């Protein structure tokens, strides 16, 4: 250890964190947006609750890296795309920090969200609602260019790199990987089977390399390592759309596409009503003309039905084309968080082969939960959908003309508030995320001094990290309470259910209560009173194994969510 310490030249050997570390060696390259740069990535997980530059290495190998994002690329703390590769430049699927193995990852900076939790919180809530959302791990990132001093640039003959013939890198050929020259630093490639795993004999070389090269000026702060949205067994689990024009089953799914700005060189496609989409998986350069034609035609067929006279029909209407629950849940996810990008940017859809159109996964949720000054995004009152114009909201606007869709929407809110979106549950998730960051956020804000400073599009500007967290929690409480105030409250239930003559009493603030005693819905499809329903007048005597289902109906024909009362079975 004496030799190692002597060689560090001030490197942070004592650096330690409760978060994992990601170390990027750019080989004297400055990472930009439009080009993909070959880098070396090292991932160090926590061991016994801590990580360090000298800690056990989970992965070290090649990766391609570039800056990603649109408006976010103007910020000094950049977002990065990271694609793990093997010796020959092919995608290499590896598990990182407990997440399933894959090759494509995002390093997300959360620069405009000074709590650093909004994105991760949204993904957790979407998963709690029953869907796939990208998994995340907080990390502390170091990016070493090796370009600041001569001593920091890579020496290809450095014994630390090669060790006793089993160092961090080894030559693969005179040509080197990706066609490089043999004496180029990039012709050195991670040891092991095509770079898939790091040999135990190499781990000491990686640790010593980190200790000798990494400086605190390489520290880039807290990042969120996120799964990139793509088709896969552990991500969006849909079948692959194979480019076989002679067999329709192979090009009718699965697809991932989105409403978003197209990347450079992309055109996307537009449906007849003006809804514009961008291909995600397969990408535009990969999707075949047959697949493009089929997908666009399928969406336009759905639009024809949705805007046709029989759109409410449960058999031939729009519900034959879309997964209604996923559309409802996505709408609630946008409204709960008042996501300013909701309904028009970063809005993903997917469709499996032979399946219906589904919303999700959700993505890019930093401009939410009160973090935006415009479109009244900072207010806890007001609907986000009310500010959307043009073709972005046409599908939803038409669906809400269906009273059964509206009722399912109202009923779903009641279900979510009892579980995934219960105020206590949401705040507990915030606290759990913040607890992970309490130590590292001090270093992050020493590196990025944006606390107490306006960063577009902030409305609230806290002087401390805790003030930012308190504002977020206060906003969540207010938002959930305001949404609760907008609907008809469910009937209030009272009475003795366990006595010798159990009865249930129902009351409401407005409207009339209708109920059934066989578990059926007192509301008929379309919004009328069901034939089996009775208007509540006096307490209901409960017989053995009876289920009372009650709703409030307003004078305008709107219904509350249902409540159910189950009579306990009598003992023999």
C-alpha positions as CSV (number, residue, x, y, z in Angstrom):
1,X,0.0,0.0,0.0
2,X,3.0,2.3,0.5
3,X,3.9,2.2,-3.2
4,X,0.3,2.9,-4.1
5,X,-0.1,5.8,-1.8
6,X,3.2,7.3,-2.9
7,X,2.0,7.2,-6.5
8,X,-1.3,8.9,-6.1
9,X,-0.1,12.5,-6.3
10,X,-3.0,13.8,-4.3
11,X,-5.7,11.4,-5.7
12,X,-8.6,11.0,-3.3
13,X,-7.7,7.6,-1.8
14,X,-9.8,8.4,1.2
15,X,-12.9,9.1,-0.9
16,X,-15.8,7.0,0.4
17,X,-19.5,7.1,-0.2
18,X,-22.7,5.3,0.7
19,X,-23.5,5.4,-3.0
20,X,-21.9,3.3,-5.8
21,X,-19.3,4.9,-8.0
22,X,-19.1,5.1,-11.8
23,X,-15.7,6.1,-13.2
24,X,-15.4,7.1,-16.9
25,X,-12.0,7.3,-18.5
26,X,-12.4,9.3,-21.8
27,X,-8.8,8.8,-23.0
28,X,-8.2,12.5,-23.5
29,X,-11.4,13.0,-25.4
30,X,-13.9,15.7,-24.6
31,X,-17.4,14.2,-24.7
32,X,-19.9,16.0,-27.0
33,X,-23.4,15.3,-28.2
34,X,-23.4,14.3,-31.8
35,X,-20.4,11.9,-31.8
36,X,-20.2,8.6,-29.9
37,X,-16.9,8.4,-28.0
38,X,-15.2,5.1,-27.0
39,X,-14.5,5.3,-23.2
40,X,-13.7,2.9,-20.4
41,X,-16.3,2.6,-17.7
42,X,-15.8,1.2,-14.2
43,X,-18.6,0.5,-11.8
44,X,-17.9,0.0,-8.1
45,X,-20.8,-1.0,-5.9
46,X,-21.0,-0.5,-2.1
47,X,-19.5,-3.2,0.1
48,X,-20.6,-3.3,3.7
49,X,-22.5,-0.1,3.0
50,X,-19.7,1.9,1.5
51,X,-17.9,2.4,-1.8
52,X,-14.4,3.7,-2.5
53,X,-12.0,4.0,-5.4
54,X,-10.1,1.1,-4.0
55,X,-13.3,-1.0,-3.5
56,X,-14.4,-4.2,-5.2
57,X,-15.0,-3.6,-8.9
58,X,-18.3,-4.9,-10.3
59,X,-17.5,-4.1,-13.9
60,X,-14.8,-2.5,-16.0
61,X,-14.8,-2.4,-19.7
62,X,-15.5,-0.5,-23.0
63,X,-18.5,1.7,-23.6
64,X,-19.6,4.3,-26.0
65,X,-20.6,7.6,-24.5
66,X,-22.2,10.9,-25.7
67,X,-24.1,13.8,-24.3
68,X,-27.9,13.4,-24.6
69,X,-30.9,15.6,-24.2
70,X,-32.4,18.7,-25.9
71,X,-32.9,21.7,-23.6
72,X,-30.9,20.0,-20.9
73,X,-27.7,20.0,-22.8
74,X,-27.3,23.7,-22.2
75,X,-26.8,23.1,-18.5
76,X,-23.2,22.6,-17.2
77,X,-24.0,19.3,-15.6
78,X,-24.7,17.1,-18.7
79,X,-26.8,14.0,-19.2
80,X,-25.0,11.1,-20.9
81,X,-25.9,8.0,-22.8
82,X,-23.7,5.0,-22.0
83,X,-23.6,1.8,-24.2
84,X,-21.6,-1.1,-22.8
85,X,-19.6,-2.8,-25.6
86,X,-17.3,-5.8,-26.0
87,X,-13.9,-6.0,-27.7
88,X,-15.3,-5.9,-31.2
89,X,-17.7,-3.0,-30.6
90,X,-20.8,-5.0,-30.3
91,X,-23.4,-4.3,-27.6
92,X,-22.6,-6.2,-24.4
93,X,-25.3,-6.9,-21.9
94,X,-24.1,-6.7,-18.3
95,X,-26.0,-6.4,-14.9
96,X,-25.1,-3.2,-13.2
97,X,-25.8,-2.4,-9.5
98,X,-28.4,-5.1,-9.0
99,X,-30.3,-4.2,-12.2
100,X,-30.9,-6.8,-14.9
101,X,-28.2,-7.1,-17.6
102,X,-28.4,-4.8,-20.6
103,X,-26.1,-2.7,-22.7
104,X,-27.9,0.6,-22.9
105,X,-27.9,3.0,-19.9
106,X,-28.5,6.7,-19.1
107,X,-26.5,8.8,-16.6
108,X,-29.1,11.4,-15.6
109,X,-27.9,14.6,-13.8
110,X,-31.1,16.0,-12.3
111,X,-29.6,19.4,-12.5
112,X,-32.8,21.4,-12.6
113,X,-34.4,19.3,-9.9
114,X,-32.5,20.3,-6.8
115,X,-34.1,17.5,-4.6
116,X,-32.5,15.0,-7.1
117,X,-35.5,12.7,-6.6
118,X,-38.4,13.7,-8.9
119,X,-37.5,11.4,-11.7
120,X,-36.8,8.4,-9.5
121,X,-39.9,9.1,-7.5
122,X,-42.1,9.1,-10.6
123,X,-40.7,5.7,-11.8
124,X,-41.3,4.2,-8.3
125,X,-44.9,5.4,-8.4
126,X,-45.5,4.0,-11.9
127,X,-44.2,0.7,-10.8
128,X,-46.4,0.8,-7.7
129,X,-49.4,1.3,-10.1
130,X,-48.5,-2.0,-11.8
131,X,-46.3,-1.1,-14.7
132,X,-42.7,-1.4,-15.9
133,X,-40.7,1.8,-15.3
134,X,-36.9,2.1,-15.8
135,X,-35.0,1.0,-12.7
136,X,-32.6,3.5,-11.1
137,X,-29.6,3.6,-8.8
138,X,-28.0,6.7,-7.4
139,X,-24.3,6.9,-8.1
140,X,-21.4,9.4,-7.7
141,X,-19.7,10.0,-11.1
142,X,-16.1,10.7,-11.9
143,X,-15.1,11.6,-15.5
144,X,-11.4,11.6,-16.1
145,X,-10.2,12.9,-19.5
146,X,-6.5,12.4,-18.8
147,X,-5.8,15.7,-20.5
148,X,-5.0,18.1,-17.7
149,X,-1.4,17.1,-17.2
150,X,1.1,14.8,-18.9
151,X,1.2,12.6,-15.8
152,X,-2.6,12.0,-16.1
153,X,-2.6,10.8,-19.7
154,X,-2.5,7.0,-20.3
155,X,0.9,5.5,-20.8
156,X,0.3,2.3,-22.7
157,X,3.4,0.7,-21.1
158,X,2.4,1.6,-17.6
159,X,2.9,-1.6,-15.4
160,X,-0.2,-0.6,-13.4
161,X,-2.3,-1.2,-16.5
162,X,-0.7,-4.5,-17.5
163,X,0.4,-6.0,-14.1
164,X,1.9,-9.5,-14.4
165,X,0.4,-10.0,-17.8
166,X,-3.1,-9.7,-16.4
167,X,-3.7,-6.0,-16.0
168,X,-6.7,-3.9,-16.8
169,X,-6.1,-3.8,-20.5
170,X,-4.6,-6.1,-23.1
171,X,-4.0,-5.8,-26.8
172,X,-6.5,-7.7,-29.0
173,X,-4.7,-7.3,-32.3
174,X,-2.3,-5.1,-34.2
175,X,-5.4,-3.3,-35.6
176,X,-6.9,-2.9,-32.2
177,X,-10.7,-2.8,-31.5
178,X,-12.8,-0.6,-33.8
179,X,-9.9,-0.4,-36.2
180,X,-7.6,1.6,-34.0
181,X,-3.8,1.6,-34.2
182,X,-1.8,-0.8,-32.0
183,X,-0.1,2.1,-30.0
184,X,-3.4,4.0,-29.5
185,X,-4.7,3.9,-25.9
186,X,-8.0,2.8,-27.3
187,X,-6.5,-0.4,-28.6
188,X,-6.3,-1.7,-25.1
189,X,-9.4,-3.7,-24.1
190,X,-10.7,-5.1,-20.9
191,X,-9.5,-8.6,-19.9
192,X,-11.8,-11.5,-19.6
193,X,-14.2,-13.1,-22.1
194,X,-14.8,-10.4,-24.6
195,X,-14.8,-7.9,-21.8
196,X,-17.9,-9.4,-20.2
197,X,-16.4,-9.9,-16.8
198,X,-13.4,-8.6,-15.0
199,X,-11.0,-11.3,-13.9
200,X,-10.2,-11.3,-10.2
201,X,-6.5,-11.0,-11.1
202,X,-7.3,-7.7,-12.8
203,X,-9.2,-6.0,-9.9
204,X,-6.1,-4.8,-8.2
205,X,-4.9,-3.2,-11.4
206,X,-8.2,-1.4,-11.8
207,X,-8.1,-0.1,-8.2
208,X,-4.5,1.1,-8.5
209,X,-5.3,2.7,-11.9
210,X,-8.2,4.6,-10.3
211,X,-6.1,5.7,-7.3
212,X,-3.3,7.0,-9.6
213,X,-5.4,8.8,-12.2
214,X,-8.6,10.0,-10.5
215,X,-8.6,13.5,-9.0
216,X,-11.3,15.4,-7.1
217,X,-11.5,17.7,-10.1
218,X,-12.8,14.7,-12.0
219,X,-15.8,14.5,-9.6
220,X,-19.0,15.1,-11.5
221,X,-21.5,14.8,-8.7
222,X,-24.6,12.7,-8.0
223,X,-26.1,11.0,-11.1
224,X,-29.0,8.6,-11.5
225,X,-28.0,5.5,-13.5
226,X,-31.2,4.6,-15.4
227,X,-32.3,1.8,-17.6
228,X,-32.8,3.2,-21.1
229,X,-36.2,2.5,-22.5
230,X,-36.0,-0.4,-25.0
231,X,-37.5,-3.7,-25.9
232,X,-36.2,-6.6,-23.7
233,X,-37.1,-9.3,-21.3
234,X,-36.4,-7.1,-18.3
235,X,-37.5,-3.8,-19.8
236,X,-40.4,-3.3,-22.2
237,X,-41.3,-7.0,-22.5
238,X,-42.7,-7.2,-26.0
239,X,-41.8,-9.4,-29.0
240,X,-39.4,-8.2,-31.6
241,X,-40.7,-6.8,-34.8
242,X,-38.8,-8.8,-37.4
243,X,-38.2,-7.3,-40.8
244,X,-39.9,-10.1,-42.8
245,X,-42.2,-8.5,-45.4
246,X,-43.5,-11.9,-46.5
247,X,-45.0,-12.9,-43.2
248,X,-47.3,-10.2,-41.7
249,X,-47.1,-11.7,-38.1
250,X,-43.4,-10.6,-38.0
251,X,-43.9,-7.0,-38.8
252,X,-47.1,-6.3,-36.8
253,X,-45.4,-5.9,-33.4
254,X,-43.9,-5.1,-31.1
255,X,-43.2,-1.4,-31.4
256,X,-42.2,1.3,-29.0
257,X,-42.8,4.9,-30.2
258,X,-43.3,8.2,-28.6
259,X,-44.5,11.8,-28.9
260,X,-41.3,13.8,-28.7
261,X,-38.9,15.9,-30.7
262,X,-37.3,13.9,-33.5
263,X,-33.5,13.4,-33.4
264,X,-31.3,14.8,-36.1
265,X,-32.1,13.1,-39.4
266,X,-35.4,11.6,-38.2
267,X,-38.9,12.4,-39.6
268,X,-41.2,10.2,-37.6
269,X,-44.8,10.0,-38.8
270,X,-48.1,11.9,-38.5
271,X,-51.6,10.4,-38.3
272,X,-54.6,11.8,-40.1
273,X,-55.8,13.9,-37.1
274,X,-52.3,15.4,-36.8
275,X,-50.8,13.4,-34.0
276,X,-47.0,13.3,-34.5
277,X,-44.8,10.4,-33.3
278,X,-41.2,9.3,-33.4
279,X,-40.0,5.7,-33.7
280,X,-38.1,4.4,-30.7
281,X,-37.7,0.6,-31.1
282,X,-37.1,-0.3,-33.9
283,X,-35.4,3.1,-34.6
284,X,-36.3,4.9,-37.8
285,X,-33.1,3.8,-39.6
286,X,-34.0,0.1,-38.7
287,X,-37.8,-0.1,-39.2
288,X,-38.9,-1.4,-42.5
289,X,-41.3,0.3,-44.9
290,X,-43.8,-2.5,-44.2
291,X,-43.6,-2.0,-40.5
292,X,-44.0,1.8,-40.9
293,X,-47.1,1.3,-43.1
294,X,-48.7,-1.2,-40.7
295,X,-48.1,0.9,-37.5
296,X,-49.4,4.1,-39.0
297,X,-52.4,2.3,-40.5
298,X,-53.2,0.7,-37.2
299,X,-53.2,4.0,-35.4
300,X,-55.4,5.6,-38.0
301,X,-57.9,2.8,-37.9
302,X,-58.1,3.4,-34.1
303,X,-58.6,7.1,-34.8
304,X,-61.4,6.4,-37.3
305,X,-63.2,4.4,-34.7
306,X,-62.5,6.8,-31.8
307,X,-63.9,9.8,-33.8
308,X,-66.7,7.7,-35.3
309,X,-70.3,7.4,-34.2
310,X,-69.9,4.0,-32.4
311,X,-66.7,4.9,-30.4
312,X,-68.4,4.0,-27.1
313,X,-69.3,0.4,-28.2
314,X,-67.4,-2.0,-25.9
315,X,-66.9,-4.5,-28.7
316,X,-66.2,-2.5,-31.8
317,X,-65.3,0.9,-30.2
318,X,-61.9,2.4,-29.3
319,X,-61.5,-0.1,-26.4
320,X,-60.9,-2.8,-29.0
321,X,-57.7,-1.0,-30.0
322,X,-56.3,0.4,-26.7
323,X,-55.5,-0.8,-23.2
324,X,-57.9,1.6,-21.5
325,X,-56.5,1.2,-18.0
326,X,-53.0,2.2,-19.1
327,X,-54.4,5.3,-20.7
328,X,-56.2,6.2,-17.5
329,X,-53.2,5.5,-15.3
330,X,-50.9,7.6,-17.5
331,X,-53.3,10.5,-17.3
332,X,-53.4,10.3,-13.5
333,X,-49.6,10.1,-13.4
334,X,-49.4,13.3,-15.4
335,X,-52.0,15.1,-13.3
336,X,-50.8,13.9,-9.9
337,X,-47.3,15.3,-10.6
338,X,-48.6,18.1,-12.9
339,X,-45.8,17.1,-15.4
340,X,-45.4,20.1,-17.8
341,X,-44.1,17.7,-20.5
342,X,-47.1,15.5,-20.1
343,X,-49.3,14.7,-23.1
344,X,-46.8,16.2,-25.7
345,X,-43.1,15.4,-24.9
346,X,-41.4,12.1,-23.8
347,X,-44.8,10.3,-24.0
348,X,-44.1,6.7,-24.8
349,X,-46.4,4.1,-26.3
350,X,-45.9,0.4,-26.9
351,X,-47.7,-2.4,-28.8
352,X,-46.9,-6.1,-28.6
353,X,-47.5,-8.4,-31.6
354,X,-51.2,-9.0,-31.7
355,X,-51.8,-6.8,-28.7
356,X,-53.5,-3.5,-27.9
357,X,-51.9,-0.1,-27.8
358,X,-50.6,0.7,-24.3
359,X,-49.3,3.9,-22.7
360,X,-45.8,3.9,-21.1
361,X,-43.3,3.5,-19.9
362,X,-43.1,7.0,-18.3
363,X,-40.0,9.0,-18.9
364,X,-38.3,12.3,-18.1
365,X,-40.2,13.5,-15.1
366,X,-37.9,16.3,-13.8
367,X,-40.3,19.1,-14.9
368,X,-43.0,17.9,-12.4
369,X,-44.1,18.0,-8.8
370,X,-44.1,21.8,-8.7
371,X,-40.7,22.3,-10.3
372,X,-41.8,24.6,-13.1
373,X,-42.8,28.3,-13.1
374,X,-44.8,28.4,-16.4
375,X,-48.2,26.9,-17.3
376,X,-48.9,27.2,-13.6
377,X,-46.8,24.1,-13.0
378,X,-45.9,25.3,-9.5
379,X,-49.5,25.6,-8.3
380,X,-51.1,22.6,-6.5
381,X,-54.5,23.5,-8.1
382,X,-55.6,23.3,-11.7
383,X,-55.6,20.5,-14.2
384,X,-52.6,20.0,-16.5
385,X,-54.8,18.8,-19.4
386,X,-56.6,22.2,-19.4
387,X,-53.5,23.9,-20.7
388,X,-53.0,21.5,-23.6
389,X,-54.1,22.5,-27.1
390,X,-53.9,21.2,-30.6
391,X,-53.6,17.5,-31.6
392,X,-51.6,16.5,-28.5
393,X,-54.7,15.9,-26.4
394,X,-57.3,14.9,-29.1
395,X,-57.3,11.2,-28.2
396,X,-57.9,11.9,-24.5
397,X,-60.5,14.6,-25.1
398,X,-62.6,12.2,-27.2
399,X,-62.3,9.4,-24.7
400,X,-63.6,11.6,-21.9
401,X,-66.7,12.1,-23.9
402,X,-67.5,8.5,-23.1
403,X,-69.2,8.5,-19.7
404,X,-67.9,5.0,-18.9
405,X,-64.3,6.1,-19.5
406,X,-64.8,9.0,-17.2
407,X,-66.3,6.7,-14.6
408,X,-63.4,4.3,-14.8
409,X,-61.1,7.3,-14.4
410,X,-62.9,8.5,-11.2
411,X,-63.0,4.9,-9.8
412,X,-59.3,4.4,-10.5
413,X,-58.4,7.5,-8.5
414,X,-60.2,6.1,-5.5
415,X,-58.2,2.8,-5.9
416,X,-54.9,4.6,-6.3
417,X,-55.5,6.9,-3.3
418,X,-56.0,3.8,-1.1
419,X,-52.6,2.3,-2.0
420,X,-50.0,3.6,-4.5
421,X,-50.9,7.2,-4.2
422,X,-51.9,7.4,-0.6
423,X,-50.3,10.6,0.8
424,X,-48.4,8.7,3.4
425,X,-47.0,6.2,0.9
426,X,-45.8,8.9,-1.5
427,X,-44.1,10.9,1.2
428,X,-42.5,7.8,2.5
429,X,-41.0,7.2,-0.9
430,X,-39.6,10.7,-1.0
431,X,-38.1,10.2,2.4
432,X,-36.5,7.0,1.4
433,X,-34.9,8.5,-1.7
434,X,-33.7,11.6,0.2
435,X,-32.2,9.4,2.9
436,X,-29.9,7.9,0.3
437,X,-28.6,11.3,-0.7
438,X,-28.1,13.1,2.5
439,X,-24.4,12.4,2.6
440,X,-23.5,12.8,-1.1
441,X,-25.7,15.9,-1.8
442,X,-23.2,17.9,0.2
443,X,-20.4,17.0,-2.3
444,X,-22.8,17.4,-5.2
445,X,-23.6,21.0,-4.3
446,X,-20.0,21.8,-3.5
447,X,-19.3,20.7,-7.2
448,X,-22.5,22.3,-8.7
449,X,-23.2,25.5,-6.7
450,X,-26.8,25.9,-7.9
451,X,-28.6,25.8,-4.5
452,X,-30.2,29.2,-3.9
453,X,-29.7,30.1,-7.6
454,X,-32.4,30.3,-10.3
455,X,-32.1,27.4,-12.8
456,X,-34.6,27.4,-15.6
457,X,-37.5,26.5,-15.1
458,X,-37.5,26.6,-11.3
459,X,-40.3,28.5,-9.5
460,X,-39.2,27.8,-5.9
461,X,-35.5,28.5,-5.1
462,X,-34.5,27.0,-1.8
463,X,-31.3,28.1,-0.1
464,X,-30.6,24.6,1.2
465,X,-31.2,21.1,0.1
466,X,-33.6,20.5,3.0
467,X,-35.7,23.6,1.9
468,X,-36.0,22.0,-1.6
469,X,-37.1,18.7,-0.1
470,X,-39.6,20.4,2.2
471,X,-41.1,22.4,-0.7
472,X,-41.5,19.1,-2.7
473,X,-43.3,17.4,0.1
474,X,-45.5,20.3,0.8
475,X,-46.5,20.5,-2.8
476,X,-47.3,16.8,-3.0
477,X,-49.6,17.1,0.0
478,X,-51.4,20.1,-1.5
479,X,-51.7,18.5,-4.9
480,X,-53.3,15.3,-3.7
481,X,-55.7,17.1,-1.5
482,X,-56.8,19.4,-4.3
483,X,-57.5,16.5,-6.6
484,X,-59.5,14.8,-3.9
485,X,-61.6,18.0,-3.6
486,X,-62.6,17.9,-7.3
487,X,-64.7,14.8,-7.3
488,X,-67.9,13.7,-5.6
489,X,-67.0,12.2,-2.2
490,X,-67.8,8.5,-1.8
491,X,-70.7,7.7,0.6
492,X,-69.7,7.7,4.2
493,X,-70.3,4.4,5.9
494,X,-71.4,3.9,9.6
495,X,-73.3,1.4,11.6
496,X,-72.8,-1.8,13.6
497,X,-71.7,-4.7,11.4
498,X,-71.1,-7.3,14.1
499,X,-74.1,-7.1,16.4
500,X,-77.1,-9.5,16.4
501,X,-78.9,-7.3,13.8
502,X,-76.2,-5.6,11.7
503,X,-77.1,-2.5,9.8
504,X,-75.2,-0.1,7.6
505,X,-75.9,3.6,7.5
506,X,-74.9,5.7,4.4
507,X,-74.6,9.5,4.1
508,X,-73.3,12.0,1.5
509,X,-72.8,15.8,1.2
510,X,-74.7,16.2,-2.0
511,X,-76.6,14.1,-4.6
512,X,-78.3,10.8,-3.9
513,X,-77.0,7.4,-2.8
514,X,-77.9,4.3,-4.8
515,X,-76.8,0.8,-3.7
516,X,-77.1,-2.9,-4.4
517,X,-76.9,-5.8,-2.0
518,X,-75.6,-8.5,-4.4
519,X,-72.2,-6.9,-5.1
520,X,-73.2,-5.6,-8.5
521,X,-72.6,-2.0,-9.6
522,X,-75.5,0.5,-8.9
523,X,-74.4,2.4,-11.9
524,X,-75.4,1.0,-15.3
525,X,-73.1,1.4,-18.4
526,X,-73.7,4.9,-19.8
527,X,-74.4,6.4,-16.4
528,X,-78.0,5.5,-15.7
529,X,-79.1,3.8,-12.5
530,X,-78.8,0.0,-12.7
531,X,-82.0,-2.0,-12.6
532,X,-81.0,-3.8,-9.4
533,X,-80.0,-0.6,-7.6
534,X,-82.1,1.0,-4.9
535,X,-82.1,4.5,-3.6
536,X,-80.8,4.8,-0.1
537,X,-83.4,6.1,2.4
538,X,-83.0,4.3,5.7
539,X,-80.2,2.1,7.1
540,X,-79.8,-1.2,5.3
541,X,-80.3,-4.4,7.3
542,X,-77.4,-6.8,6.5
543,X,-78.0,-10.5,6.1
544,X,-75.3,-13.1,6.2
545,X,-72.6,-12.9,3.5
546,X,-74.2,-9.8,2.0
547,X,-72.2,-7.2,-0.1
548,X,-73.5,-3.7,-0.2
549,X,-72.1,-1.6,-3.1
550,X,-73.0,2.1,-3.0
551,X,-72.3,5.2,-5.1
552,X,-73.3,8.8,-4.9
553,X,-75.1,10.2,-8.0
554,X,-75.1,13.9,-8.6
555,X,-78.0,15.9,-10.1
556,X,-76.0,16.1,-13.3
557,X,-75.7,12.3,-13.7
558,X,-72.0,12.0,-12.5
559,X,-71.2,9.2,-10.0
560,X,-68.7,8.9,-7.2
561,X,-66.4,6.0,-6.9
562,X,-68.0,3.0,-5.2
563,X,-67.7,1.8,-1.6
564,X,-68.3,-1.8,-0.6
565,X,-69.5,-3.2,2.7
566,X,-69.2,-6.9,3.4
567,X,-71.2,-8.6,6.1
568,X,-69.0,-10.9,8.1
569,X,-70.1,-14.5,7.8
570,X,-72.0,-15.8,10.8
571,X,-70.5,-18.5,12.9
572,X,-72.4,-21.9,12.7
